[in-house]
Amino acid sequence: MEKAIQFNKTGRAIIVFFAIAVGLYPMIYYLVDMHDKGLLQSKPYSLLHNTLWHTLFYMHITFGGIALLTGWSQFSTKLRAKYLKAHKLIGKVYLISVLLSGLAGLYIAFYATGGIISKLGFGTLAVIWLLSAVMAYVRILQKNIPAHQNWMLRNYALTFAAVTLRLWLPFSQIALHLNFIKAYHIAAWLCWLPNLLFAEVIIYIFIGRKGYEGSN
């Protein structure tokens, strides 16, 4: 039991660390010219200077970062019980951030590097991300708290795709020796599919009909 508790705490710490690190990462785009760095270096000049795409790209990474930074705190029963008003406020900020980032992400998915495979991967992610957020909101309006918590768990697993994308991409290139395009094809799907499946396993095995009870 002690080992299980320790593993739970360690897992939480890892999630929080990556959520904060990647959640703050968009700040770099406001401080440094990133047009020839990172993922943007694979984009054509015309796209990088397209006003609509540029605006929605920044909207996507900014509110996606806010979602990462705020979402993890919603799964603590201690915080929820002690600061219920704050929990509700953060929840609203989180869902609005997901809505704005998801809509922007759906648009920029049509311009994903790597063609149809990448576009479908990121486009599907955006659609499911938005739909799961809507389901979470509908369930809380219905006061179905267990179902709300399940949908929030699924949704944050998809939010965490921002983290796993940055893990899968270099792994595919370094460990599997794939070129950037092939690595990007893989990352476009593996950045979110395993996350969602993992959330479903947690819900099915550890939560069941009682709903997600959180962790202290």
N, C-alpha and C positions, 0 to 999 in steps of 0.2 A: 504494500500500500504506500509506504514512504517513497519507494522508487517511482511509483506511478505519479504521486503528487509532485515529486521533484521533476520528473519528465514534463508534467503539465506546466510547471512554472518555467522550465527551460524553454519549452516550445513557445509559450507566451512571450517570453523575453526576446526570442529570435524574431517572432512576428512583429513585435513592437519596434525592435531595432530597425528592421528593413522598412517598415511602414514609415517611420520617421525619416530615415535616410533618403528613401526614394520620394517620399512626400515633399521633402524640401528641395529635391533635385531641380524642379522647374525654375527655382530662383536663379540658377546659373544662366538660363536663357535671357533673363532680364539684365544680367550683369556683364555677360560676355557675348560677343558676336559668335553664334553657333552655326551659321550658315554653311561653313565648310568643315564642321566637326560632327561627330556622332552620327545619328541616324539621318540627319539633314544633309550630310554630304552625298547621300545617294539620290537626292532629289534634283530634278532639272532646274535650271536657273529661272525659267518662266514660272514654275510652280512656286518657288520660294519668294517670288516677287508678285504673286497673285494676292491682291488685298483680302479677298474673301477667305482663301485658304489660309493665309498667314494669320488672320484674325481668329479663325476657328481652331487653328492649331494651338495658338496660345490659350484660347478658351479651354480647349481639351486638357492640356497639360496642367494648367493652373487649377481648375476645379477638380481634376483627377487627383492632384496632389493634396488638395484640401480634404477630399473624400478619404484618401489613405490616412491622413493625419488624424482625422476625427473618428473614423469608423471603428477602430480597434477598441476604443474606450467603451463602446456600447455593449460589450459582451461581459462586463464585470458586474456580478450581482451586488457586490458591495457598493460600487459607485452608483449603480442604479437605485438601490434602496436608500442610500444616504443623500443623494443629490438627484432626486427624481425630476425636478424642474430643469436642471442642467442637462440631464439625460434626454429629456424631450426636446430641448433647444438644440442640442448637438445633433440629435436625430434629424431634425428639420434641416439643419445646415448640411448634414451629410446627404440627405435625399435630394436636396436642391442641387448640390454639387454634382451628384451622380447624373441628374437629369441634364444639366448644362454640359457636363463633360461627355456624356453619352451621346447626346444629339450632335455635338461637334465631332465626336469620334466617328459617328456613323457617316458623316460627310467626308471626312478626310480618309476614311477607309477606302473610298472609291479611287483614291490616288496613292494607295499603298504601293511601295516598291515591290517588284516581283510579280506583277500581273495578277491574274484571276485567283490564284491560290492564296496569296496574301490578302487580297481584297475580300474574298469570302471568309477567311479566317477572322480578320479584324471586324468585318461587317457583322458577322454572326455574333461575335463577342459583344459588340455595341448593342445589338437588338436584344439579346438575352439579358444584358446588364440593365437596360432600360425597363424591360418587362418585369424582371425580378424586383426592381425598385418599386414599380407600380403595384405589384402584388403585395409587397411588404406594407406599403402605405394603405392599400385597401383593407388589408387584414387588421391593421391597428385601428382604422376607422370603425371596423366591425367589432372592435374590442376582442378579437381572437388573438390573444397575446402569444400562445404557443406557435400558431401558424405564422404570425408576424415575425417572431424570432427565427423560425426556420428560413423564411424568405430573406431575412437580413443576413443570415449566415451564408446562404447561397450568394447573395449580392456582394458581400464583402470578399468572398472567395474570388469573385470576378474582378472586383476592384484591385485585388492583390495581383492580378495579371500584369500590372505595371511593374511589379517587383520580379515576377518569374520570367517576364520577357527579357529583362536585363541579366537573368541568370542563364536562360536557355540559349540566347544568342551567342554569347562568348563560348559557352560549353560546346555548342555545335561546331563552332569554327576551330576551337583549340583541340578539343578531345576527339571530335569526329572528323576533323580536317576538311570541313565543307567550306565552299566559297560563300561569300556573303549572301547571295541570292538564295541558295539552297538552305542555308542556315535560317534565313528570314522566313522562308516557306514553312519550315518546321516550327519556328518560334511563334508564328502567327496563329497556330493551333494549340501547341503545347503550353503556351503561356497561360491558357485559361481552361482547357479541357480537363487536365488532371486536378486543377484547383476545384472545379465544380464537382467532379466525381468524388474527391476527398470530402467535400461538404456533404454530399449525399450519403456517403458511408457513415459520417458522424451522425447525421440525422437518423438514418435507418437503424444503425447498430446501437449507438450510445444514447440517443434521444428518444426515438420511437414516438408513440402517440402522446407522450407527456409534454413534448415540446422542449426546445432548448432552454436549459435552466441556467446557463452561463457558468462562470468559474469565479471563485472567490479571490 
